[in-house]
Amino acid sequence: MAEKIKHTKNELKAQREALKRYERFLPMLQLKKQQLQVEIQTITAQIEIVLERDANGRARLNTWVKLVSEPHVDIESLLVLRKVTMSSGNIAGVEIPVLEKVELEAAPIDMYATPAWLDDASDTLGELIRMRIEREVLEEQRSRIQEELRVTNQRVNLFEKVKIPNCREHIRVIRIFLGDEQTAAVARGKIAKRRSVDV
């Protein structure tokens, strides 16, 4: 449905001001969109690195899988996740979680009663836990930035495809109407002048 506008000089001024405002904000929105896209690419690259490290760690852990299944080895008691410390960051106006520290507590290992490989298996398991948490935080960051990118994209499209063209069209229509009014006023003036001269 077409937006109703007044055909007045005040409306013309308001439309011109709105157009200037939209044209001033559009480049900022486009810049924000670009920043968000770059951040998503950066975070995706970080996730891929973590996934690669995770795959390497799992491959190392696979060498101990058969040994871990021995009855005298209690793998679940090797490590306990004590604390995950998070802070919040800001990327292009988006609040994101930032992983500060992962605290794991290793169970004391009796070097005489346990196999020699258990210490290395514990270290690898700790790395895998840290990487899983790091990946989850990175995925949450990417998710929040993608949502902000979606909203920013909508705003850019709104300005580019709706607001700015509408303002330009309204300005064009008002100028034509005011020009027609002025022409009609001049014509009426001339007619009135001729009548006053004839009388």
Secondary structure, 3 states (H helix, E strand, C coil): CCCCCCCCHHHHHHHHHHHHHHHHHHHHHHHHHHHHHHHHHHHHHHHHHHHHHHHHHHHHHHCCHHHHCCCCCCHHHCEEEEEEEEEEEEECCEEEEEEEEEEEEECCCCCCCCCCHHHHHHHHHHHHHHHHHHHHHHHHHHHHHHHHHHHHHHHHHHHHHHHHHHHHHHHHHHHHHHHHHHHHHHHHHHHHHHHHHHC
